[in-house]
Amino acid sequence: MDPSVEGVRARVDEHVETYRETAPFYPVEAEAIGSLGDAFRAGDYGRRDVEWVVRWYLRRRVGATDHEERRAIEEAVEDAAPRELREALWNAIDALDGVKSPDDDDPPTPAHHRALDALTDLPGVDVAVGSALLWFLDPDEYLVVGDREWRVVAALTDLDESYPEPVTVEAYDCYLDAVRSLAERLDVDGWRLYMVIQRVHAEAFAGE
């Protein structure tokens, strides 16, 4: 049986607690959510922090990504020059913080579009992987996207059920609109919503 917003809302605290107790990545995720955004903005990070976000995205679910594909993406990011990594992060942060590009058009390009443009300039990073970096940069405004997150959000909103491969910026916009509506209806922030989504998927869709 597909989940309902009412049923999920009644169990938000339960889902969050279960995720905290059972998810193997929870301790490092919680630390990263609380610290990475500030570290990136302060420039107080190393290339391994960027690499960690990419590895987290690809490895958080066993079997979610083909091993060879995963290693190709990870190695592409690992091989990027430190200056290239920092430039992409700075440009993304500037976009999110409202610093306009000299060639920005009218009406201006949405901040997260410009941020994703910067992040996807990195070798191996597409919109889906870029959404993970975007989320850690500003977890209150954005949410990582993957097939699991999309499946649950689609079941609870009017988001199209078909997961786009690859994820485009336009598809991410549709997802983000649905995510924000769902977060409001469940009265949760982005981090709690992520945990709820993982637990709802485990209960309702695991094995599909």
N, CA, C and O of each residue as an XYZ file, in Angstrom:
832
protein
N       0.845     -1.199      0.000
C       0.000      0.000      0.000
C       0.877      1.244      0.000
O       1.803      1.361      0.803
N       0.582      2.169     -0.901
C       1.352      3.398     -0.962
C       1.136      4.211      0.312
O       0.044      4.194      0.880
N       2.163      4.916      0.761
C       2.021      5.746      1.957
C       1.146      6.964      1.698
O       0.981      7.382      0.552
N       0.590      7.528      2.752
C      -0.191      8.761      2.656
C       0.500      9.840      3.473
O       1.240      9.542      4.411
N       0.255     11.094      3.114
C       0.844     12.196      3.860
C       0.390     12.138      5.317
O       1.189     12.350      6.229
N      -0.882     11.852      5.529
C      -1.417     11.809      6.895
C      -0.726     10.716      7.705
O      -0.355     10.931      8.859
N      -0.558      9.548      7.098
C       0.096      8.457      7.807
C       1.550      8.754      8.109
O       2.040      8.448      9.197
N       2.242      9.351      7.148
C       3.649      9.696      7.370
C       3.773     10.779      8.429
O       4.646     10.703      9.294
N       2.907     11.793      8.370
C       2.968     12.881      9.344
C       2.788     12.358     10.763
O       3.429     12.852     11.691
N       1.933     11.374     10.940
C       1.683     10.822     12.273
C       2.883     10.062     12.815
O       2.982      9.812     14.016
N       3.804      9.692     11.911
C       4.940      8.867     12.338
C       6.286      9.547     12.104
O       7.316      8.873     12.091
N       6.297     10.855     11.921
C       7.548     11.561     11.638
C       8.594     11.274     12.707
O       9.712     10.875     12.380
N       8.256     11.469     13.969
C       9.234     11.268     15.045
C       9.729      9.824     15.085
O      10.910      9.568     15.319
N       8.822      8.894     14.855
C       9.204      7.479     14.837
C      10.178      7.187     13.702
O      11.186      6.507     13.894
N       9.869      7.706     12.525
C      10.755      7.488     11.372
C      12.139      8.083     11.628
O      13.151      7.448     11.334
N      12.186      9.278     12.164
C      13.469      9.932     12.429
C      14.279      9.133     13.442
O      15.476      8.918     13.250
N      13.639      8.695     14.510
C      14.344      7.930     15.541
C      14.850      6.601     14.989
O      15.972      6.191     15.286
N      14.030      5.929     14.189
C      14.453      4.654     13.594
C      15.645      4.856     12.672
O      16.578      4.054     12.675
N      15.615      5.932     11.878
C      16.740      6.208     10.993
C      18.012      6.442     11.808
O      19.075      5.917     11.479
N      17.894      7.222     12.853
C      19.065      7.499     13.693
C      19.651      6.229     14.295
O      20.865      6.117     14.463
N      18.792      5.282     14.616
C      19.243      4.058     15.271
C      19.775      3.013     14.304
O      20.567      2.157     14.697
N      19.351      3.068     13.045
C      19.669      1.974     12.125
C      20.527      2.350     10.932
O      21.200      1.484     10.373
N      20.529      3.608     10.525
C      21.267      3.987      9.310
C      22.771      4.021      9.584
O      23.210      4.756     10.468
N      23.563      3.251      8.855
C      24.998      3.195      9.133
C      25.723      4.513      8.914
O      26.742      4.772      9.554
N      25.206      5.357      8.010
C      25.870      6.624      7.726
C      25.387      7.765      8.623
O      25.897      8.881      8.528
N      24.413      7.499      9.490
C      23.802      8.592     10.247
C      24.815      9.457     11.011
O      24.744     10.680     10.894
N      25.753      8.894     11.784
C      26.654      9.764     12.566
C      27.437     10.752     11.703
O      27.553     11.927     12.053
N      27.979     10.277     10.568
C      28.774     11.189      9.732
C      27.870     12.141      8.963
O      28.248     13.288      8.719
N      26.677     11.681      8.576
C      25.728     12.570      7.909
C      25.341     13.721      8.831
O      25.341     14.882      8.422
N      25.014     13.393     10.070
C      24.585     14.415     11.022
C      25.682     15.443     11.245
O      25.412     16.642     11.320
N      26.926     14.971     11.350
C      28.048     15.897     11.538
C      28.237     16.771     10.296
O      28.485     17.972     10.404
N      28.116     16.156      9.117
C      28.323     16.905      7.875
C      27.226     17.941      7.656
O      27.504     19.063      7.234
N      25.987     17.568      7.942
C      24.883     18.509      7.782
C      25.088     19.724      8.674
O      24.744     20.844      8.298
N      25.647     19.500      9.851
C      25.833     20.593     10.794
C      27.069     21.428     10.557
O      27.190     22.519     11.115
N      27.997     20.938      9.736
C      29.278     21.638      9.645
C      29.777     21.936      8.236
O      30.483     22.925      8.038
N      29.433     21.111      7.259
C      30.065     21.264      5.942
C      29.728     22.586      5.264
O      30.597     23.210      4.655
N      28.465     23.017      5.367
C      28.090     24.275      4.721
C      28.935     25.437      5.201
O      29.424     26.232      4.398
N      29.107     25.538      6.509
C      29.929     26.613      7.078
C      31.390     26.459      6.672
O      32.065     27.445      6.373
N      31.876     25.216      6.661
C      33.271     24.981      6.288
C      33.517     25.367      4.835
O      34.528     25.995      4.520
N      32.606     24.997      3.957
C      32.755     25.367      2.549
C      32.767     26.885      2.383
O      33.583     27.425      1.635
N      31.865     27.569      3.079
C      31.789     29.027      2.942
C      33.019     29.715      3.522
O      33.439     30.759      3.023
N      33.593     29.142      4.559
C      34.780     29.730      5.177
C      36.061     29.346      4.438
O      37.132     29.879      4.728
N      35.949     28.432      3.494
C      37.139     27.938      2.810
C      37.942     26.995      3.664
O      39.091     26.685      3.349
N      37.336     26.531      4.761
C      38.033     25.679      5.721
C      37.746     24.210      5.412
O      37.130     23.504      6.211
N      38.194     23.771      4.259
C      37.959     22.393      3.859
C      39.061     21.953      2.909
O      39.799     22.774      2.363
N      39.156     20.676      2.727
C      40.114     20.118      1.779
C      39.393     19.342      0.703
O      38.177     19.158      0.760
N      40.151     18.887     -0.282
C      39.532     18.163     -1.386
C      38.817     16.905     -0.903
O      37.837     16.474     -1.512
N      39.307     16.311      0.198
C      38.668     15.096      0.699
C      37.237     15.349      1.161
O      36.408     14.439      1.142
N      36.942     16.587      1.577
C      35.567     16.895      1.992
C      34.623     16.867      0.790
O      33.499     16.374      0.883
N      35.093     17.401     -0.339
C      34.291     17.347     -1.564
C      34.162     15.898     -2.031
O      33.081     15.452     -2.416
N      35.272     15.176     -1.993
C      35.248     13.774     -2.395
C      34.314     12.964     -1.495
O      33.629     12.054     -1.961
N      34.289     13.302     -0.201
C      33.419     12.560      0.719
C      31.962     12.705      0.324
O      31.222     11.722      0.352
N      31.525     13.911     -0.044
C      30.126     14.117     -0.438
C      29.796     13.249     -1.655
O      28.732     12.632     -1.711
N      30.700     13.203     -2.617
C      30.461     12.398     -3.815
C      30.409     10.918     -3.452
O      29.523     10.201     -3.915
N      31.342     10.455     -2.634
C      31.325      9.041     -2.223
C      30.069      8.733     -1.429
O      29.451      7.684     -1.615
N      29.688      9.652     -0.539
C      28.458      9.442      0.243
C      27.270      9.269     -0.687
O      26.464      8.356     -0.504
N      27.156     10.129     -1.671
C      26.021     10.045     -2.582
C      25.982      8.687     -3.283
O      24.916      8.086     -3.413
N      27.123      8.212     -3.728
C      27.174      6.993     -4.529
C      27.150      5.713     -3.707
O      26.748      4.664     -4.209
N      27.577      5.786     -2.447
C      27.729      4.571     -1.644
C      26.706      4.410     -0.529
O      26.715      3.391      0.162
N      25.825      5.384     -0.333
C      24.912      5.312      0.809
C      23.923      4.165      0.699
O      23.325      3.762      1.697
N      23.744      3.635     -0.510
C      22.863      2.481     -0.694
C      23.614      1.417     -1.472
O      24.054      1.652     -2.598
N      23.758      0.249     -0.869
C      24.463     -0.848     -1.526
C      23.725     -1.229     -2.811
O      22.513     -1.446     -2.804
N      24.463     -1.303     -3.891
C      23.876     -1.730     -5.151
C      23.158     -0.647     -5.926
O      22.641     -0.910     -7.012
N      23.113      0.585     -5.387
C      22.374      1.645     -6.070
C      23.071      2.085     -7.347
O      22.419      2.507     -8.302
N      24.396      1.986     -7.366
C      25.166      2.407     -8.534
C      26.110      1.292     -8.943
O      26.756      0.681     -8.092
N      26.194      1.024    -10.221
C      27.121      0.036    -10.738
C      28.538      0.351    -10.262
O      28.959      1.508    -10.268
N      29.272     -0.688     -9.847
C      30.601     -0.481     -9.255
C      31.536      0.267    -10.203
O      32.225      1.198     -9.786
N      31.566     -0.128    -11.457
C      32.475      0.526    -12.399
C      32.066      1.971    -12.635
O      32.918      2.854    -12.732
N      30.767      2.213    -12.726
C      30.289      3.584    -12.899
C      30.645      4.429    -11.681
O      31.091      5.569    -11.810
N      30.442      3.855    -10.500
C      30.744      4.584     -9.262
C      32.220      4.950     -9.202
O      32.566      6.092     -8.901
N      33.091      3.986     -9.487
C      34.520      4.258     -9.417
C      34.939      5.289    -10.458
O      35.818      6.110    -10.197
N      34.318      5.253    -11.635
C      34.662      6.231    -12.676
C      34.329      7.641    -12.211
O      35.107      8.569    -12.432
N      33.169      7.807    -11.565
C      32.773      9.129    -11.066
C      33.708      9.565     -9.948
O      34.200     10.693     -9.948
N      33.953      8.674     -8.999
C      34.824      9.018     -7.870
C      36.227      9.376     -8.345
O      36.814     10.344     -7.863
N      36.762      8.615     -9.273
C      38.117      8.877     -9.755
C      38.187     10.181    -10.544
O      39.197     10.884    -10.504
N      37.114     10.497    -11.259
C      37.105     11.764    -12.003
C      37.193     12.944    -11.040
O      37.921     13.904    -11.292
N      36.449     12.870     -9.935
C      36.494     13.945     -8.938
C      37.846     13.957     -8.229
O      38.406     15.024     -7.975
N      38.366     12.784     -7.912
C      39.662     12.701     -7.241
C      40.783     13.281     -8.106
O      41.752     13.834     -7.586
N      40.647     13.152     -9.409
C      41.690     13.632    -10.318
C      41.578     15.122    -10.630
O      42.479     15.696    -11.242
N      40.490     15.746    -10.217
C      40.332     17.184    -10.470
C      41.382     17.974     -9.703
O      41.749     17.612     -8.585
N      41.859     19.040    -10.301
C      42.854     19.883     -9.637
C      42.229     20.581     -8.430
O      41.062     20.968     -8.485
N      42.982     20.749     -7.340
C      42.438     21.440     -6.164
C      41.844     22.798     -6.504
O      40.802     23.177     -5.970
N      42.509     23.531     -7.394
C      41.994     24.848     -7.786
C      40.639     24.718     -8.476
O      39.755     25.552     -8.283
N      40.479     23.658     -9.289
C      39.220     23.425     -9.991
C      38.089     23.142     -8.996
O      36.974     23.640     -9.154
N      38.389     22.336     -7.970
C      37.388     22.035     -6.942
C      36.971     23.302     -6.205
O      35.782     23.555     -6.014
N      37.944     24.083     -5.799
C      37.640     25.291     -5.030
C      36.883     26.319     -5.867
O      35.966     26.975     -5.371
N      37.260     26.455     -7.117
C      36.570     27.417     -7.979
C      35.103     27.028     -8.148
O      34.225     27.890     -8.107
N      34.834     25.729     -8.337
C      33.453     25.268     -8.489
C      32.652     25.541     -7.222
O      31.513     26.002     -7.290
N      33.247     25.256     -6.066
C      32.549     25.497     -4.793
C      32.317     26.981     -4.561
O      31.226     27.380     -4.155
N      33.329     27.806     -4.813
C      33.168     29.248     -4.614
C      32.090     29.801     -5.532
O      31.265     30.609     -5.103
N      32.087     29.379     -6.782
C      31.073     29.865     -7.721
C      29.675     29.425     -7.299
O      28.720     30.192     -7.424
N      29.549     28.198     -6.802
C      28.256     27.709     -6.328
C      27.800     28.488     -5.105
O      26.630     28.856     -4.995
N      28.721     28.738     -4.190
C      28.388     29.491     -2.975
C      27.985     30.920     -3.323
O      27.008     31.446     -2.790
N      28.745     31.541     -4.220
C      28.388     32.902     -4.657
C      26.972     32.930     -5.229
O      26.200     33.846     -4.943
N      26.637     31.930     -6.034
C      25.305     31.871     -6.630
C      24.232     31.754     -5.552
O      23.232     32.470     -5.581
N      24.448     30.844     -4.597
C      23.451     30.636     -3.537
C      23.333     31.847     -2.634
O      22.264     32.122     -2.088
N      24.438     32.576     -2.475
C      24.436     33.747     -1.590
C      24.041     35.028     -2.311
O      24.112     36.115     -1.737
N      23.627     34.901     -3.565
C      23.067     36.053     -4.270
C      24.052     36.915     -5.004
O      23.706     38.022     -5.417
N      25.280     36.445     -5.186
C      26.259     37.200     -5.967
C      25.975     36.943     -7.439
O      26.090     35.809     -7.904
N      25.608     37.975     -8.169
C      25.204     37.815     -9.563
C      26.410     37.725    -10.490
O      27.444     38.359    -10.279
N      26.234     36.924    -11.506
C      27.237     36.842    -12.558
C      27.131     38.085    -13.447
O      26.029     38.590    -13.662
N      28.261     38.589    -13.967
C      28.215     39.775    -14.845
C      27.341     39.587    -16.068
O      26.783     40.556    -16.583
N      27.209     38.342    -16.550
C      26.409     38.104    -17.746
C      25.040     37.525    -17.418
O      24.384     36.945    -18.285
N      24.600     37.682    -16.153
C      23.282     37.171    -15.777
C      22.207     37.905    -16.563
O      22.314     39.104    -16.823
N      21.175     37.165    -16.933
C      20.147     37.751    -17.776
C      19.021     38.354    -16.940
O      19.084     38.377    -15.711
N      17.993     38.840    -17.627
C      16.832     39.450    -16.986
C      15.583     38.787    -17.560
O      15.314     38.940    -18.751
N      14.802     38.048    -16.745
C      14.945     37.890    -15.302
C      16.160     37.029    -14.956
O      16.601     36.215    -15.767
N      16.692     37.211    -13.758
C      17.913     36.501    -13.398
C      17.708     34.993    -13.330
O      16.626     34.513    -12.992
N      18.755     34.263    -13.654
C      18.741     32.809    -13.538
C      18.623     32.435    -12.063
O      19.318     33.022    -11.235
N      17.756     31.468    -11.705
C      17.643     31.063    -10.294
C      18.994     30.705     -9.698
O      19.859     30.142    -10.369
N      19.156     31.039     -8.442
C      20.444     30.838     -7.776
C      20.905     29.392     -7.849
O      22.078     29.129     -8.115
N      19.993     28.447     -7.614
C      20.437     27.050     -7.594
C      20.759     26.542     -8.996
O      21.516     25.582     -9.137
N      20.202     27.166    -10.038
C      20.603     26.802    -11.399
C      22.064     27.180    -11.621
O      22.849     26.397    -12.155
N      22.413     28.399    -11.200
C      23.796     28.840    -11.376
C      24.742     28.018    -10.503
O      25.873     27.734    -10.898
N      24.270     27.638     -9.312
C      25.093     26.798     -8.436
C      25.320     25.427     -9.070
O      26.439     24.915     -9.055
N      24.272     24.838     -9.621
C      24.422     23.536    -10.264
C      25.284     23.629    -11.512
O      26.035     22.702    -11.813
N      25.189     24.733    -12.242
C      26.061     24.938    -13.397
C      27.530     24.891    -12.966
O      28.371     24.287    -13.630
N      27.812     25.544    -11.840
C      29.190     25.561    -11.344
C      29.627     24.172    -10.884
O      30.734     23.730    -11.189
N      28.760     23.493    -10.157
C      29.114     22.185     -9.604
C      29.274     21.140    -10.703
O      30.153     20.282    -10.625
N      28.434     21.211    -11.718
C      28.523     20.220    -12.793
C      29.658     20.518    -13.764
O      29.885     19.755    -14.703
N      30.369     21.614    -13.551
C      31.610     21.835    -14.293
C      32.702     20.882    -13.818
O      33.680     20.649    -14.528
N      32.533     20.332    -12.615
C      33.504     19.377    -12.099
C      33.394     18.069    -12.874
O      32.288     17.622    -13.176
N      34.518     17.456    -13.195
C      34.472     16.181    -13.925
C      33.746     15.118    -13.098
O      33.995     14.968    -11.902
N      32.850     14.388    -13.753
C      32.133     13.314    -13.092
C      30.872     13.734    -12.368
O      30.093     12.877    -11.950
N      30.649     15.034    -12.208
C      29.502     15.516    -11.440
C      28.371     15.908    -12.385
O      28.524     16.800    -13.221
N      27.224     15.224    -12.240
C      26.035     15.601    -12.983
C      25.057     16.277    -12.031
O      25.412     16.560    -10.887
N      23.838     16.539    -12.480
C      22.875     17.260    -11.637
C      22.540     16.462    -10.386
O      22.411     17.038     -9.306
N      22.395     15.142    -10.515
C      22.054     14.320     -9.354
C      23.158     14.368     -8.296
O      22.882     14.593     -7.117
N      24.399     14.156     -8.716
C      25.518     14.231     -7.769
C      25.668     15.669     -7.261
O      25.941     15.891     -6.081
N      25.488     16.632     -8.152
C      25.569     18.034     -7.744
C      24.533     18.378     -6.695
O      24.775     19.238     -5.849
N      23.375     17.717     -6.735
C      22.337     18.001     -5.733
C      22.790     17.624     -4.331
O      22.332     18.210     -3.350
N      23.689     16.646     -4.230
C      24.219     16.277     -2.921
C      25.090     17.408     -2.362
O      24.969     17.774     -1.192
N      25.966     17.956     -3.207
C      26.781     19.094     -2.784
C      25.899     20.293     -2.461
O      26.148     21.011     -1.493
N      24.869     20.509     -3.273
C      23.935     21.611     -3.040
C      23.247     21.454     -1.685
O      23.083     22.426     -0.947
N      22.852     20.238     -1.369
C      22.169     19.977     -0.096
C      23.079     20.263      1.095
O      22.661     20.910      2.054
N      24.306     19.789      1.040
C      25.214     20.049      2.158
C      25.596     21.517      2.247
O      25.921     22.007      3.329
N      25.561     22.224      1.126
C      25.815     23.659      1.170
C      24.677     24.418      1.841
O      24.918     25.392      2.554
N      23.441     23.979      1.619
C      22.289     24.679      2.193
C      21.150     23.684      2.431
O      20.202     23.637      1.648
N      21.231     22.891      3.502
C      20.245     21.831      3.740
C      18.850     22.335      4.059
O      17.895     21.560      4.005
N      18.706     23.614      4.390
C      17.377     24.154      4.671
C      16.616     24.513      3.402
O      15.393     24.655      3.436
N      17.318     24.661      2.288
C      16.688     25.104      1.049
C      16.596     24.021     -0.020
O      15.705     24.060     -0.869
N      17.506     23.060      0.016
C      17.580     22.084     -1.068
C      17.573     20.668     -0.498
O      17.683     20.474      0.712
N      17.444     19.685     -1.382
C      17.478     18.293     -0.949
C      18.132     17.458     -2.041
O      17.894     17.660     -3.232
N      18.948     16.532     -1.613
C      19.577     15.616     -2.548
C      18.498     14.826     -3.284
O      17.447     14.514     -2.725
N      18.777     14.508     -4.545
C      17.820     13.724     -5.335
C      18.470     12.434     -5.812
O      19.629     12.408     -6.226
N      17.694     11.377     -5.740
C      18.065     10.075     -6.266
C      16.778      9.320     -6.549
O      15.690      9.826     -6.275
N      16.889      8.127     -7.089
C      15.671      7.404     -7.423
C      14.823      7.089     -6.199
O      13.595      7.083     -6.279
N      15.474      6.827     -5.059
C      14.728      6.501     -3.840
C      13.968      7.724     -3.331
O      12.782      7.634     -3.014
N      14.641      8.850     -3.255
C      13.970     10.077     -2.808
C      12.826     10.449     -3.749
O      11.736     10.815     -3.310
N      13.093     10.350     -5.042
C      12.069     10.688     -6.033
C      10.847      9.789     -5.865
O       9.714     10.266     -5.931
N      11.069      8.498     -5.649
C       9.953      7.535     -5.539
C       9.034      7.906     -4.386
O       7.812      7.888     -4.536
N       9.606      8.241     -3.242
C       8.789      8.561     -2.073
C       8.088      9.900     -2.254
O       6.896     10.017     -1.972
N       8.812     10.905     -2.720
C       8.205     12.225     -2.904
C       7.068     12.141     -3.920
O       6.027     12.771     -3.736
N       7.257     11.371     -4.988
C       6.205     11.214     -5.991
C       4.968     10.541     -5.403
O       3.842     10.887     -5.762
N       5.174      9.579     -4.499
C       4.043      8.877     -3.891
C       3.240      9.785     -2.964
O       2.060      9.536     -2.716
N       3.878     10.835     -2.452
C       3.229     11.707     -1.465
C       2.814     13.062     -2.034
O       2.207     13.869     -1.332
N       3.137     13.312     -3.294
C       2.818     14.594     -3.928
C       2.341     14.325     -5.348
O       2.087     13.180     -5.720
N       2.222     15.379     -6.131
C       1.827     15.211     -7.532
C       3.035     15.158     -8.465
O       2.883     15.336     -9.673
N       4.228     14.917     -7.930
C       5.417     14.752     -8.755
C       5.251     13.525     -9.656
O       4.748     12.492     -9.215
N       5.669     13.643    -10.901
C       5.592     12.517    -11.834
C       6.364     11.321    -11.272
O       7.463     11.486    -10.741
N       5.799     10.129    -11.386
C       6.417      8.939    -10.807
C       7.692      8.513    -11.524
O       8.546      7.860    -10.923
N       7.835      8.865    -12.780
C       8.976      8.396    -13.562
C      10.243      9.154    -13.186
O      10.329     10.371    -13.353
N      11.220      8.419    -12.678
C      12.496      9.046    -12.311
C      13.291      9.348    -13.574
O      13.557      8.438    -14.360
N      13.671     10.590    -13.784
C      14.394     10.951    -15.008
C      15.852     10.508    -14.956
O      16.548     10.734    -13.966
N      16.295      9.885    -16.017
C      17.697      9.487    -16.117
C      18.253      9.952    -17.457
O      17.874      9.414    -18.498
N      19.132     10.927    -17.451
C      19.676     11.594    -16.268
C      18.725     12.655    -15.717
O      17.795     13.095    -16.393
N      18.983     13.049    -14.480
C      18.216     14.136    -13.877
C      18.655     15.445    -14.530
O      19.847     15.743    -14.594
N      17.696     16.217    -15.011
C      17.983     17.526    -15.591
C      17.702     18.612    -14.552
O      17.086     18.352    -13.518
N      18.152     19.804    -14.834
C      17.854     20.923    -13.940
C      16.354     21.145    -13.857
O      15.825     21.442    -12.786
N      15.665     21.003    -14.983
C      14.214     21.190    -15.001
C      13.517     20.129    -14.153
O      12.563     20.436    -13.439
N      13.984     18.892    -14.227
C      13.414     17.826    -13.404
C      13.694     18.085    -11.926
O      12.835     17.850    -11.075
N      14.897     18.569    -11.626
C      15.221     18.881    -10.237
C      14.317     19.992     -9.716
O      13.926     19.968     -8.549
N      13.981     20.962    -10.557
C      13.058     22.026    -10.150
C      11.700     21.450     -9.757
O      11.136     21.828     -8.730
N      11.176     20.537    -10.571
C       9.890     19.908    -10.259
C       9.973     19.144     -8.947
O       9.069     19.217     -8.115
N      11.058     18.416     -8.772
C      11.289     17.669     -7.533
C      11.369     18.613     -6.342
O      10.768     18.360     -5.298
N      12.109     19.697     -6.501
C      12.298     20.633     -5.403
C      10.983     21.294     -4.995
O      10.730     21.481     -3.805
N      10.151     21.647     -5.961
C       8.838     22.204     -5.638
C       8.026     21.208     -4.813
O       7.394     21.582     -3.825
N       8.044     19.936     -5.223
C       7.298     18.904     -4.504
C       7.882     18.686     -3.106
O       7.139     18.498     -2.142
N       9.198     18.712     -3.001
C       9.867     18.535     -1.704
C       9.466     19.636     -0.729
O       9.153     19.365      0.431
N       9.478     20.864     -1.199
C       9.140     21.987     -0.315
C       7.689     21.922      0.137
O       7.374     22.230      1.286
N       6.811     21.520     -0.769
C       5.404     21.352     -0.398
C       5.250     20.239      0.632
O       4.501     20.379      1.599
N       5.954     19.143      0.423
C       5.868     18.013      1.347
C       6.439     18.373      2.713
O       5.854     18.018      3.737
N       7.570     19.070      2.747
C       8.167     19.478      4.016
C       7.215     20.358      4.813
O       7.111     20.239      6.034
N       6.524     21.238      4.106
C       5.558     22.116      4.781
C       4.392     21.310      5.350
O       3.944     21.563      6.468
N       3.904     20.344      4.583
C       2.763     19.545      5.041
C       3.149     18.642      6.210
O       2.327     18.365      7.083
N       4.397     18.187      6.225
C       4.852     17.329      7.314
C       5.425     18.129      8.476
O       5.674     17.583      9.551
N       5.636     19.430      8.256
C       6.202     20.323      9.271
C       7.576     19.839      9.730
O       7.828     19.664     10.922
N       8.459     19.627      8.747
C       9.824     19.176      9.035
C      10.810     20.011      8.244
O      10.461     20.598      7.220
N      12.050     20.060      8.727
C      13.103     20.706      7.948
C      13.690     19.687      6.969
O      13.285     18.524      6.948
N      14.644     20.137      6.166
C      15.184     19.281      5.124
C      15.887     18.039      5.636
O      15.783     16.977      5.023
N      16.594     18.150      6.739
C      17.341     17.017      7.295
C      16.382     15.960      7.839
O      16.574     14.767      7.600
N      15.366     16.383      8.559
C      14.373     15.433      9.060
C      13.578     14.828      7.895
O      13.228     13.649      7.924
N      13.299     15.639      6.878
C      12.585     15.106      5.727
C      13.404     14.010      5.058
O      12.855     12.981      4.666
N      14.703     14.218      4.924
C      15.555     13.194      4.319
C      15.454     11.887      5.097
O      15.301     10.819      4.506
N      15.539     11.973      6.421
C      15.468     10.754      7.234
C      14.107     10.079      7.100
O      14.021      8.855      7.003
N      13.050     10.879      7.095
C      11.701     10.323      6.933
C      11.585      9.620      5.585
O      11.048      8.515      5.508
N      12.080     10.244      4.531
C      11.997      9.654      3.193
C      12.681      8.289      3.152
O      12.150      7.341      2.574
N      13.860      8.193      3.768
C      14.581      6.909      3.742
C      13.798      5.815      4.458
O      13.771      4.671      4.004
N      13.167      6.159      5.562
C      12.398      5.163      6.309
C      11.106      4.795      5.584
O      10.709      3.630      5.577
N      10.453      5.776      4.980
C       9.234      5.472      4.219
C       9.574      4.549      3.060
O       8.838      3.604      2.776
N      10.680      4.821      2.396
C      11.084      3.944      1.277
C      11.356      2.531      1.788
O      10.934      1.555      1.167
N      12.047      2.419      2.898
C      12.384      1.097      3.438
C      11.131      0.301      3.767
O      11.099     -0.916      3.579
N      10.114      0.970      4.250
C       8.882      0.285      4.635
C       7.962      0.023      3.446
O       7.350     -1.042      3.362
N       7.859      0.974      2.534
C       6.837      0.895      1.497
C       7.331      0.368      0.155
O       6.554     -0.214     -0.602
N       8.627      0.566     -0.152
C       9.077      0.272     -1.508
C      10.308     -0.624     -1.586
O      10.723     -0.996     -2.684
N      10.893     -0.973     -0.461
C      12.090     -1.836     -0.501
C      11.740     -3.148     -1.182
O      10.703     -3.748     -0.901
N      12.612     -3.587     -2.079
C      12.375     -4.839     -2.769
C      11.703     -4.690     -4.104
O      11.608     -5.653     -4.865
N      11.222     -3.467     -4.410
C      10.573     -3.264     -5.713
C      11.624     -3.184     -6.813
O      11.282     -3.016     -7.983
